[in-house]
Amino acid sequence: MNHEEYKIETPEHVTLRVTLAGLGSRGSALLIDMAGIALMHIGLFAILFFMERNMTEWFITEGNVFYATVLIISFLLNWGYFFFMELLAGGRTLGKMFMGVRVVDDQGGSPTGIQILVRNLLRVIDMLPIYYLLGMIMVFAHPKHKRLGDLMAGTIVVHEGRKKKNHPKIDKEIEKRDLTAIPLSEQSMQMFQKKEWDLLKAYVDRFETLSSSQRSYVTLEVAHILFPKVGMDTKGKTSSDLEDELLKIYLTVRDDWEFHS
């Protein structure tokens, strides 16, 4: 259950497809974070040991203040690390960055400070009875892989996917033709699956290398296959019109497919 696709409808009525982060990726991210926190604690106690050995007289009079400060710093390392990392790094900790996952809100946007605070304050419950056992059970059993902190904060953890790619040649052609993305219905987006994307991507990749006659033939063939998927018709359209429509479809779907593929 580590790679389940989930659809989110944003407040702008745009449907996003995300891949939920399951127990494996979330658990691995947590282990990395805990290892980092452990290293920071080792450094803290090394400083404590050094000061205790070299500042004996000071410790006799001010030691209680120092130990209290150490306890506060230790608390902040355990609880503040997750809050401040997710707040400042866009829903990511070091472990999440390494595993390629991040926290988003239920609408797919960046979580607010309050949401991050709530999900991390409730770690104290998710940790029960030992080693995040309650949290692991909830992440495994919940259909959206949410622990209690996620449920109360209205957040989910998702895979980030690959970065978008640049396509300078086809982008120049699209800009020259002054083309823009077209709205597609939810049903059309559902009909447009990976095999359709692979066909469209192959067409676009070869667009600049085809001769005029080859491009006309290939454009017509691709249009006959893809247009019915998105509720469009080839009738009454010239080869140039078909090219424009295919490129518009490409503009509409490419970010989603390249980001999540």
ABEGO torsion letter per residue (X at the ends): XABBBBBBBBAAGBBBBBBBBBAAAAAAAAAAAAAAAAAAAAAAAAAAAAAAAABAAAAAAAAAAAAAAAAAAAAAAAAAAAAAAAAAAGGBBAAAAAAGBBBBBAAGBBBBAAAAAAAAAAAAAAAOABGGAAAAAAAAABAAGBBAAAAAAGBBBBBAEBBBBBBAAAAAAAAAAGBBBBBBBAAAAAABBAAAAAAAAAAAAAAAABBAAAAAAAAAAAAAAAAAAAGBBABGBBAAAAAAAAAAAAAAAAAAAAAAX
